[in-house]
Amino acid sequence: MLARSRGARWLPSPRVGTLEEAARFIEDIGFAVLFPADRVEVPSLFEAVADPDAVAWAQGMGVAESMVWTWKDALPAAGYAWSGKLLHRRASLLSPALLASLYQGQGDLDDHRGFELPPDSHRIAEALLHGPLPSAALRELVGDRKRYGLSITELHRNLLVTSAGIVEQRGGWPATLVDLTCRVFDVGGGGDRAEATRRFMATVIEANPAGLAKAFGWPLPVAKAEFTNLAATGEAQVTRAGNHRLVEMS
């Protein structure tokens, strides 16, 4: 029953076929990884696009893979969805509404200064104060590909930066344009973890604190507290499997 409920929620019919349809899908569902993975129980944009029996990357960059890969930069460029590494530390998309609930800064360009981040993460955020920059330029700023990867991941994990389109390069593939989240989206004020938890539970149908913590990168005690609060107010109930499910209000 859980699989059927998730399928009805995660697998639109007809399948997503345009950027605007992808935007509506993300807005409706709240969040998705780009591609499915083992033990990652959240929706994926690939599954919303591809044929039911398709396996991501089974034959390289196919039509569905190409659409998803293009949209990961086009959606934030149009203001339709935040894009970066978040859900289960994988490439992800968030609706603007969920992003506003999760964003813990005040919505100022220098929000990063209030977060405990690696020095290179702060350097990247400072470089972005004056406008978006290509990922290639930010890698040069850090001076080491591995350190850049770790630093940009921390900025994604704290939702401080987002993909913001692409920029053509003289040779090779286009580079992702990176910008401060608060310049692209309407965020600020400390977020609303209770609302983010409700949205997570509405999408995954049944959830537990560990799943919430892994998905959003929250400390487990924080996730447990949010579940406890929803149960205490009667908004969620415990299932036979020991998970939580939102109570349907009449």
GUKOL-794822 format. One line per 3 residues: number of its first residue (from 1); their letters; for each residue x, y negated, z of N, C-alpha, C. Coordinates in steps of 0.1 Angstrom, whole numbers, plus 2048, in hexadecimal, padded with zeros to 3 digits. Layout:
# residues N
NUM> A> X Y Z X Y Z X Y Z  ...
# end
This chain:
# residues 250
1> MLA> 808 80C 800 800 800 800 809 7F3 800  814 7F3 808 81C 7E8 808 823 7E5 7FA  827 7F0 7F4 82D 7EF 7E6 823 7E9 7DD
4> RSR> 816 7ED 7DD 80C 7E8 7D4 809 7DA 7D7  809 7D6 7E4 806 7C8 7E8 811 7BF 7E3  81E 7C4 7E4 829 7BC 7DF 829 7BB 7D0
7> GAR> 826 7C6 7CA 825 7C6 7BB 81B 7BC 7B6  810 7BB 7BC 806 7B2 7B8 80A 7A4 7BA  813 7A2 7C4 817 794 7C7 824 790 7BF
10> WLP> 82D 79A 7BD 83A 797 7B7 83B 799 7A8  831 7A1 7A2 832 7A4 794 826 79E 78C  828 792 788 81C 78B 781 818 792 774
13> SPR> 80C 791 770 807 796 764 7FE 78B 75D  802 787 751 80E 78B 749 81B 787 74F  826 78D 74B 833 789 750 836 77B 74D
16> VGT> 840 775 755 844 768 753 84C 767 746  849 75C 73E 850 75B 731 855 74E 72E  853 743 736 858 736 733 85D 730 740
19> LEE> 864 725 73F 86A 71E 74A 85E 719 753  854 714 74D 849 70F 755 842 71A 75D  840 726 756 83A 732 75D 843 736 769
22> AAR> 851 736 766 85A 739 771 858 730 77D  857 723 77A 855 719 785 848 71C 78D  83D 720 786 831 723 78D 832 72F 795
25> FIE> 839 739 790 83C 745 797 843 742 7A4  84E 73B 7A3 856 738 7AF 84E 72F 7B9  846 726 7B4 83E 71E 7BD 833 726 7C4
28> DIG> 82E 730 7BD 823 739 7C3 829 742 7CD  835 748 7CA 83A 752 7D3 844 74D 7DD  849 741 7DB 852 73A 7E5 861 73C 7E3
31> FAV> 865 749 7DF 873 74C 7DE 875 758 7D6  881 75A 7D1 884 766 7C9 893 766 7C7  899 772 7C7 8A7 774 7C2 8A6 774 7B2
34> LFP> 8B1 772 7AC 8B1 772 79D 8AF 781 798  8B6 78A 79E 8B6 798 79A 8B4 7A1 7A6  8AD 7AC 7A4 8AA 7B5 7AF 8B7 7BC 7B4
37> ADR> 8B7 7C1 7C0 8C3 7C8 7C5 8BE 7D2 7D0  8C5 7DD 7D2 8C2 7E7 7DC 8C1 7E0 7EA  8B7 7E4 7F2 8B5 7E0 7FF 8B3 7D1 800
40> VEV> 8AF 7CA 7F6 8AB 7BC 7F6 89C 7BB 7F3  894 7BB 7FD 886 7BC 7FC 87F 7AE 7FA  882 7A7 7EF 87C 79A 7EC 87A 79B 7DD
43> PSL> 871 792 7D8 86E 792 7CA 87A 78D 7C2  87B 791 7B5 885 78C 7AC 87F 786 79F  885 77C 79A 881 776 78E 882 780 782
46> FEA> 88C 788 782 88E 791 777 882 79B 776  87D 7A0 781 872 7A9 781 865 7A2 77D  864 795 77F 859 78D 77B 859 78B 76C
49> VAD> 865 78C 766 867 789 757 867 796 74F  86E 7A0 754 871 7AC 74C 865 7B6 74B  867 7BF 742 85D 7CA 741 85E 7D3 74E
52> PDA> 853 7D9 752 852 7E0 75F 85D 7EA 761  862 7F1 757 86C 7FC 758 87A 7F7 756  87C 7EA 754 889 7E4 750 892 7E5 75C
55> VAW> 89F 7E7 75A 8A9 7E7 764 8B3 7DB 761  8B5 7D2 76A 8BD 7C7 768 8CB 7CB 764  8D0 7C5 759 8DE 7C7 754 8E1 7D5 74F
58> AQG> 8D7 7DD 74D 8D9 7EB 748 8DF 7EB 73A  8DC 7E1 732 8E2 7E0 725 8E9 7D2 723  8EE 7CD 72E 8F5 7C0 72D 8EB 7B4 72D
61> MGV> 8EF 7A9 727 8E7 79D 727 8DB 79E 71D  8D0 7A4 721 8C4 7A5 719 8BC 798 719  8B0 799 713 8A8 78D 712 8A3 788 720
64> AES> 89F 792 728 89A 78E 736 8A6 789 73E  8B1 78F 73E 8BD 78A 745 8C1 77C 741  8C0 77A 734 8C4 76D 72F 8BA 762 733
67> MVW> 8AD 765 734 8A3 75B 738 8A6 758 747  8A8 762 74F 8AA 760 75D 8B7 758 760  8C1 75B 758 8CE 754 75A 8CD 746 756
70> TWK> 8C6 743 74C 8C4 735 747 8BB 72D 751  8B1 734 756 8A7 72D 75F 8AD 72A 76C  8B7 731 771 8BD 72E 77E 8C3 720 77F
73> DAL> 8C7 71A 773 8CC 70D 773 8C1 703 76E  8B8 708 765 8AE 6FF 75F 8A3 6FC 769  89F 705 772 895 703 77C 899 6F7 786
76> PAA> 8A5 6F8 78C 8A8 6EC 794 8AA 6DF 78D  8AF 6E0 780 8B1 6D4 778 8A4 6CD 776  899 6D4 775 88C 6CF 773 885 6CC 780
79> GYA> 88B 6CF 78C 885 6CD 799 87B 6D7 79D  87B 6E2 795 871 6ED 798 875 6F6 7A3  882 6F9 7A6 886 702 7B0 895 700 7B4
82> WSG> 898 702 7C0 8A5 701 7C5 8AC 70E 7C1  8B9 70D 7BD 8C1 718 7B8 8CE 719 7BF  8D1 725 7C4 8DE 727 7CB 8DF 735 7D1
85> KLL> 8E9 738 7D8 8EA 744 7DF 8E4 743 7ED  8D9 74A 7F0 8D3 749 7FD 8CD 757 801  8C2 75B 7FB 8BB 767 7FF 8C5 773 7FF
88> HRR> 8C7 779 80A 8D0 784 80B 8DE 781 805  8E2 774 805 8EE 770 7FF 8EF 772 7F0  8E4 772 7EA 8E3 774 7DB 8DE 768 7D4
91> ASL> 8E1 767 7C7 8DB 75C 7BF 8CC 75C 7C1  8C7 750 7C4 8B9 74F 7C8 8B2 742 7C3  8A5 742 7C4 89D 737 7C0 893 734 7CC
94> LSP> 891 728 7CF 887 724 7D9 87E 71A 7D4  871 71B 7D7 868 710 7D3 86B 703 7DB  868 6F8 7D5 86A 6EB 7DD 864 6EB 7EA
97> ALL> 858 6F1 7EC 850 6F1 7F8 858 6F9 803  85C 705 7FF 864 70D 808 871 707 80C  878 701 802 884 6FB 804 883 6F0 80F
100> ASL> 878 6E8 80E 876 6DD 818 875 6E3 826  86E 6EF 827 86D 6F5 834 87A 6FB 839  883 6FF 830 88F 705 835 89B 6FB 837
103> YQG> 89A 6F0 830 8A5 6E6 831 8A6 6E0 83E  8B2 6E1 844 8B4 6DD 852 8BA 6CF 853  8BE 6C9 848 8C4 6BB 849 8B9 6B1 849
106> QGD> 8BE 6A4 849 8B5 699 84A 8B1 693 83C  8B7 699 832 8B4 694 824 8BD 689 820  8C9 687 827 8D2 67D 823 8DE 683 81B
109> LDD> 8E4 67B 813 8EF 680 80A 8FA 686 812  8FC 681 81E 907 686 827 903 690 831  8F8 697 82F 8F3 6A1 838 8FD 6AB 83C
112> HRG> 906 6AE 833 910 6B9 836 919 6B6 842  91A 6A9 845 923 6A5 851 91D 6AA 85E  910 6AD 85E 90A 6B2 86A 90A 6C1 86C
115> FEL> 911 6C8 862 911 6D7 862 920 6DB 865  921 6E7 86C 92E 6ED 86D 931 6F5 861  93A 6F0 859 93D 6F6 84C 94C 6F7 84A
118> PPD> 951 700 842 960 700 83F 964 6F2 839  970 6EE 83B 975 6E1 835 973 6E0 826  974 6EA 81F 972 6E9 810 964 6E7 80D
121> SHR> 95A 6EC 815 94C 6E9 813 949 6DA 814  94F 6D5 81F 94E 6C6 821 954 6BE 815  95F 6C3 810 965 6BC 805 95D 6BC 7F9
124> IAE> 956 6C7 7F6 94D 6C8 7EB 942 6BF 7EC  93B 6BF 7F8 930 6B7 7FB 933 6A8 7FA  93F 6A4 7FE 943 696 7FD 945 692 7EF
127> ALL> 94B 69C 7E7 94D 699 7D9 940 697 7D1  935 69D 7D6 928 69C 7D0 920 690 7D4  925 688 7DE 91E 67C 7E3 91B 672 7D7
130> HGP> 924 672 7CD 922 668 7C3 91B 66D 7B7  917 67A 7B7 910 680 7AC 913 68E 7AA  90B 695 7A1 90E 6A3 79F 91B 6A5 797
133> LPS> 921 6B1 799 92E 6B5 793 92D 6C3 78E  935 6C6 783 935 6D4 77E 93C 6DD 788  938 6E9 789 93F 6F3 792 94D 6F4 78F
136> AAL> 951 6F3 782 960 6F3 77F 968 6E8 785  962 6DC 786 969 6D1 78C 96A 6D3 79B  960 6D9 7A1 960 6DB 7B0 96A 6E6 7B3
139> REL> 96B 6F0 7AA 976 6FB 7AC 984 6F5 7AC  986 6EB 7A3 993 6E4 7A2 995 6DC 7AE  98B 6D6 7B4 98C 6CE 7C0 991 6D7 7CB
142> VGD> 98B 6E3 7CD 98F 6EC 7D8 99D 6F2 7D5  99F 6F5 7C8 9AD 6FA 7C4 9AF 709 7C5  9A4 710 7C9 9A5 71F 7CA 997 725 7C8
145> RKR> 996 72E 7BE 989 733 7BB 982 73B 7C6  98A 742 7CE 984 74A 7D9 97F 740 7E4  987 736 7E7 983 72D 7F1 977 725 7ED
148> YGL> 976 722 7E0 96B 71A 7DA 95E 723 7DC  95F 730 7D8 954 738 7D9 94E 739 7E8  957 73A 7F1 953 73B 7FF 94D 72D 804
151> SIT> 953 722 7FF 94E 715 803 941 711 7FD  93F 714 7F0 932 711 7EA 927 71A 7EF  92A 727 7F3 920 730 7F9 91B 72A 806
154> ELH> 924 724 80E 920 71F 81B 917 713 819  91A 70B 80E 911 700 80B 903 704 806  903 70F 7FF 8F6 715 7FA 8EF 71B 807
157> RNL> 8F6 722 80F 8F0 728 81B 8E9 71E 824  8EE 712 824 8E8 707 82C 8E0 6FE 823  8DD 702 817 8D4 6FB 80D 8D9 6ED 80A
160> LVT> 8E5 6EA 80C 8EA 6DC 80A 8ED 6D9 7FB  8EF 6E3 7F3 8F1 6E0 7E5 8E9 6EA 7DC  8E7 6E6 7D0 8DF 6EE 7C7 8E5 6EE 7B9
163> SAG> 8E2 6F8 7B1 8E5 6F6 7A3 8DC 6EB 79E  8E0 6E4 793 8D9 6D9 78F 8D9 6D8 77F  8DB 6E3 779 8DC 6E3 76A 8E9 6E8 766
166> IVE> 8ED 6E5 759 8FA 6EA 754 900 6DE 74D  90D 6DF 74B 915 6D6 743 91D 6DD 739  91D 6D9 72C 925 6E0 722 934 6DE 725
169> QRG> 93C 6E8 721 94B 6E6 722 951 6E8 714  95D 6E3 713 963 6E4 706 965 6F2 701  968 6FB 70A 969 709 706 962 712 711
172> GWP> 95D 71D 70C 957 727 716 948 723 719  943 72A 723 936 728 728 933 71A 72E  927 715 72D 924 709 735 926 70B 744
175> ATL> 92A 700 74B 92C 700 759 91F 6FC 760  91D 702 76C 911 6FE 774 914 6F1 77A  90A 6E8 779 90B 6DB 780 906 6DD 78E
178> VDL> 90D 6D8 798 90A 6D9 7A6 906 6CB 7AB  8FC 6CB 7B3 8F8 6BE 7B9 8F3 6C0 7C8  8F2 6B5 7CF 8ED 6B6 7DD 8DE 6B8 7DC
181> TCR> 8DA 6C2 7E4 8CC 6C6 7E4 8C2 6BA 7E7  8C7 6B1 7F0 8BE 6A6 7F4 8BD 69B 7E9  8C5 69C 7DF 8C4 692 7D4 8BA 698 7C9
184> VFD> 8B9 6A5 7C9 8B1 6AB 7BE 8A3 6AE 7C4  8A1 6B1 7D1 894 6B4 7D6 891 6AC 7E2  884 6AB 7E5 87F 6A3 7F1 880 6AC 7FD
187> VGG> 88B 6AA 805 88D 6B2 811 892 6A9 81C  891 6AE 828 896 6A6 834 88D 6A6 83F  892 6A4 84B 88A 6A4 857 88B 6B0 860
190> GGD> 894 6B9 85C 897 6C4 865 890 6D1 862  887 6D1 858 881 6DE 853 876 6E2 85C  870 6EE 859 865 6F3 860 866 703 85F
193> RAE> 86E 709 869 870 717 868 864 71F 86A  85A 71A 871 84D 722 873 846 723 865  846 718 85D 840 719 850 848 721 847
196> ATR> 855 721 848 85D 729 83F 85B 738 842  859 73B 84F 856 749 853 849 74D 84E  83F 745 84F 832 748 849 833 74B 83A
199> RFM> 83A 743 833 83B 745 825 843 752 822  84D 755 829 854 761 828 84B 76D 82A  843 76D 834 83A 778 837 82F 77A 82D
202> ATV> 82A 76E 828 820 76F 81E 825 775 811  831 773 80E 837 779 802 83B 787 803  842 78B 80E 846 799 810 83B 7A2 815
205> IEA> 830 79C 819 824 7A4 81E 827 7A9 82D  831 7B1 82E 835 7B6 83C 843 7B3 83E  847 7AF 84A 855 7AB 84C 858 7AD 85B
208> NPA> 865 7AD 85E 86A 7AE 86B 875 7A3 86D  879 7A0 879 883 795 87B 890 797 874  895 7A4 873 8A1 7A7 86D 8A0 7A3 85E
211> GLA> 895 7A6 857 893 7A3 849 893 794 847  88C 78D 850 88C 77E 84F 89A 778 850  8A1 77D 85A 8AE 778 85D 8B8 77A 851
214> KAF> 8B7 787 84C 8C0 78A 840 8BC 781 834  8AF 77F 832 8AB 778 826 8B0 76A 826  8AD 763 831 8AF 754 832 8BD 751 839
217> GWP> 8C4 75B 83E 8D1 759 844 8CF 753 852  8C4 755 859 8C2 750 866 8C8 759 870  8CC 754 87C 8D0 75D 887 8C4 766 88B
220> LPV> 8C6 772 88F 8BC 77B 892 8B3 776 89D  8B9 770 8A8 8B0 76B 8B3 8A6 760 8AE  8AA 758 8A4 8A1 74E 89F 896 754 897
223> AKA> 899 75E 88F 88E 766 888 885 76C 892  88A 773 89C 882 779 8A6 878 76F 8AD  87D 763 8B0 875 759 8B6 86A 755 8AD
226> EFT> 86C 753 8A0 862 74F 897 857 75A 896  85B 766 896 851 771 895 849 771 8A2  84F 770 8AD 848 76F 8BA 83E 764 8BB
229> NLA> 842 758 8B6 839 74D 8B6 82D 74F 8AE  82F 755 8A2 823 758 899 81A 762 89F  820 76C 8A6 817 776 8AD 810 770 8B8
232> ATG> 816 767 8C0 810 761 8CB 804 758 8C8  805 752 8BC 7FA 749 8B8 7EF 751 8B0  7F1 75E 8AE 7E8 766 8A7 7E8 766 898
235> EAQ> 7F3 75F 893 7F5 75E 885 7FA 76B 87E  801 773 887 807 780 881 804 78B 88B  803 797 886 801 7A3 88E 80B 7AE 88A
238> VTR> 80D 7B7 894 817 7C1 892 810 7CD 88B  817 7D3 881 811 7DE 879 816 7EB 880  810 7F6 87B 814 803 881 823 806 87F
241> AGN> 828 801 874 837 803 871 840 7FA 87A  83A 7F1 882 842 7E8 88A 845 7DC 884  840 7D9 878 843 7CC 871 838 7C2 875
244> HRL> 839 7B6 86F 82F 7AC 872 828 7A9 864  81C 7A5 865 814 7A2 85A 80B 796 85E  80A 78C 855 801 781 858 7F3 785 859
247> VEM> 7EC 77F 862 7DE 782 864 7D6 77A 85A  7CD 781 852 7C5 779 849 7BA 772 850  7BA 765 84E 7B0 75C 854 7A3 75C 84C
250> S> 798 75D 853 78B 75D 84C 786 74F 84A
# end
